[in-house]
């Protein structure tokens, strides 16, 4: 597995702001770890759902500032704006041997910004479920 190639595929989907490219990046047994939800969220469809909502909530202003790449993973530092609040955070992504995402962990700061993310993500997930 080529971490740089896997990361480039992630960046291409994020840059396109098109969530339709997400399923091909996510392994069937992937896990999403949200700062807003206590339990890990499991399975491709669930992970794609959370990431799709994140594209809507975080995406318009999302900019990756720094990244650290390992053999099977990367840490991406980002900034964005949600509800008028500046947010900083990291995405920690792990890939399997085929280059599909198997673990996606998000950390967000400060606490007030996390509260805004929780509120907006909850609303977006409810909107998606209703649609």
N, C-alpha and C positions, 0 to 999 in steps of 0.2 A: 504494500500500500504506500502510495506517495502522498504524504501529508500536504505538501505544497499544492498538489493537484486537487486534493479533496477540499482544501481551503479555498482555492481559486473557484471551484464550483459553488461553494457557499457564497463567496463574494459576488459571483455573477447573478445568483438568484436575488440576493439582497439588493444589489445595484439596480436590478430590473424592477424591483418592488412588485414582482409578480409571484404570488404564492402558488401558482399552478406548477411551478418548478420544484416545490418542496418535496412531494412524495418520492421522487426519484433519489433524493438525497438521504432519506431517512430509512434506517433498517426496520424490518417488521417488529422487532422486539425492543425498539429504542425506548429510552426513558428521558423525560423532561423534568427538571428540578427547578421549580419556580420559587422566587422569594416570597410569593404571595400565597402559596399553597403548601401545607405541611407535608403531605405525602407525595412521593414521586408519582408522576403521571406516566403510565406505561402504554406502549403500543404505537405503531406508526400513525394511525388515524388520530389518536389523541395528541401526539406530539405535533403533527401537522396542524391540528386545530389551534393549539396554543401558539405556535409560531405564526400562523396566519393572522390571529388576533394581534400578536405583537407587531406584525408588519403594519397593521392599521393604526395601532396606538403609538408605537415608537417610531415607525418608519419614516414619516414625513421629515423629521429632523435628525434621524439617526446618522451618526458619523463615527466610524471606527478611527481611533487615534493612534493606537499602538497594538502590536501583536507579538506573541511569543509562540514559537512553533516547536513541537516535539515530534517524535517518531509517529505517534498515533493520536496526537491531540494538539489543541491550540488554545490560548487564552487571548481574547480580543477585548481590549478596553474601548468603551464607547461613551459618547455623549449624545444626549437628545433633550427634547423639551416635551413635557406632558402637562397639560393644564396650567401652562404658564410657568412651570417650575423647571429649572435646569436639573438634569439628572445625569449622574455618572454611574457607570457600572461595568461589569465584565460578563462576557459569554465564555464559558469553558466547554469546548466541544471535543468529544472523543469519537474517533472513527474505527470501524472494524477493518479487516484485511481487504475487503472489497471497496473501501473508501466511503461506506455509508455511515451516517451519524448513528451512534449507538447510545450516546449520553450527551445531553445538552443541559448545562447548569447556568442559571442566570443569577447574578448578584447585583443589587441596586442600592445606591446611597444618594442622599441622606434619607433619614426616616420619613420626613415629610414628602419627599419625592416618591418614595416607595408607596406611601398611602395613596398618592395620586395615580400611580401605576396600577395599584390594586383596584381602585375605583373605576378607572377607564378600561382596564382589561376585563373586569367583571361585566361591565356594560356591553363591551364588544362581544364577549363570549355569549351573553344572553341574546344579543341581536343575531349572532350567527345561528344559535340554536333555534330561534324563532323563525329564521328565514329558511 
